[in-house]
Amino acid sequence: MLKRSGHADLPLHTGVVPKWLADRMKLLGTQIVEALLINYGKKEVLVRLSDPLWFQSLGAVLGMDWHSSGITTSVMYALKRGINERAREFGLCVCGGRGKYSRKTPDELLYLADATGLDGLSLVNASKLTAKVDGCAVQDGFQLYMHNFVLSDEGDWVVVQQGMNTSTRTARRYHWSSENLRSFVDEPHSGITGENQGKILNLTDSAAKETRGTILTLTHENPDRMLREIAKISGNDYSRQLEFDFEGTQESLNAKGEVSPSAAMASPFSPAPTAGTPRNAPPENSWQGSQILIRNDRNLVMPAHHDVRAEDVDLKRLGAVLATAYESDNKDFESLLLTPGLGPRTLQSLTLVSEVIYGTPSRFTDPARFSFAHGGKDGHPFPVPCRIYDESIRVLGDAIEKSKLGYNDKSECLRRLSTTAQEIEKYCDPIADFDATIARERKHSAEWGGRTCKD
C-alpha cells in the first residue's frame, strides 16, 4: 500500500559499467554535486537525490542506460567514490551499497556519529525503518538488495534503495529524505520508482491510519488468539500477510502468500558481524513501535524497450537544447567560458548538464532527453562520445574552480545555457527532428570518440 509520488518500470539489465565510463561518471557526478553545494547547499543535494525523476535524469546525463535498474547502483557507486574522497570538504558521506555493503550501513553510521557528534541511534533507526517499510511492510514483490544512506554533517539524510522482482525481471527504486520528514508518521517517502504491480499491501499509506492503529492494538493481543480469530473470519490463515515486522528478520511472501525461504537474501538493515560493537551502538529493537507513513507524489514510468524513441522525449525541450547549441550565436559562450572553438556539440551536452544543476522539478519529467548529453553505454540513443564527455568535465570543473575564487562568470554562463534553452522553448516552437538528431550523432560518433560497453 504505497502512496506513490512516483513509480516506474525499471527493467533489469545485466552487465557491468566499463572502467572508462565509471571513472567519467565519478568525475562528472562529483562536479554536479559540488556545483549544487556551491549554489544551493547540502540540503538541496539531498533533496534532489530524494527525487526519482531528477535521479533518473542524473543517471542519463552521466551516460548510463537511460531507463534500466543499473542506473541506481552505478550512480550511487560513482557518487560514493567521488563524495567520500572529499567528505570533510563537502560535509556529505555515502554509506552502504549493494549486497554485503548494504549490511555495513549501521556500523558506518555509528562510526560517523562518533566522529561528528550526531545521534547515531536515530540514524541507525532511520536506516532500519526505511528498509523495513520497503522490504517488509510493503509486500509489493520486490526483495531489497541495495541500500545507500547519504548523510550530511548537519544530520540530514537521504536513503536510496532498490528491490528486485526476479519473476518479472523488474526493479523498484525507493527514495527517502529527512528533509521531508516531520515525523515517521507524516509521509516520509519522497518517491518510489518501479514496476506497477497493481494493488499491494501498504500499511504506511496515510489512508491506512485507522488500520495502523488497529494493527498496533493487535500487537498487544495474544498472537495465537488473534490468528484463530482471523482464521474464523476469513477461512484462511493470513497471519503472514498481516505481519508488520519490527522485531525479527525481514520475511517476504512467495506467490502463494507463504514465507519464501529463497527470500533469505540478507536484508540491508541487518548489521554485518563485527569483532566489536561501537560504543554508541543502539540496543536491540530500539526502534520497535515506530510509526511509518509514505508520501508519494512523483511519477516515473520507464518503458521496457531498450532503445530511445521519439515518444520517450519531450521533443520541444530537446529542440530548445539543440537550438541553444546549434542556432544561437555561441561566440558569447566561447568568450565567457574561455574556450575558443567551443563547438555546438559540447554546448549541447553542457546545456543538459546545466539543466540538471539549475533545473526545477518540472524539468525532469522526460529523463530520456538527458541521454542526449553523453549517450548511453549500450549505444542508446547513441554511443558515449568520450571526447565531448571529457570536454564537459573540463569546462564544468574549470567553472567550479573559478567560482571558488570569486569569479562567477563561467558559472553564470553555464546557468544561462539552461535559461536560454527554456526561453527558446517558451517563445518559439523548436520541435526537434528526432531521427535526424540520432543520425547526426551516429555519423560523428567515431570523430567524437564514441564507445559502448562492448568496446
Buried (B, 14 or more C-beta within 10 A) or exposed (E): BBBBBBBBBBBBBEEEBBEBBBEBBBBBBBBBBBBBBBBBBBBEBBBBBBBBBBBBBBBBBBBBBBBBBBBBBBBBBBBBBBBEEBBEEBBBBBBBBBEEBBBBBBBBBBBBBEEBEBBBBBBBBBBBBBBBBBBBBBBBBBBBBBBBBBBBBBBBBBBBBBBBBEEBBBBBBBBBBBBBBEEBBEBBBBBBBBBEBEEEBBBBBBEBEEBBEEBEEBEEEEEEEBBEEBEEEEEEBBEBEBBBEBEEEBBBBBEEEEEBEEBEBBBBBBBBEEEEEBEBBBEEEBBEEBBBBBBBEBBBBBBEEBEBEBEBBBBBBBBBBBBBBBEBEBEEBBEBBBBEEBBBBBBBBBBBBBBBBBBEEEBBBBBBBBBBBBBBBBBBBBBBBBEBBBBBBEBBBBBBEBBEEEEBBBBEBBBBBBBBBBEBBEEEEBEBBBEEBBEBBBEBBEEBBBBBBEE
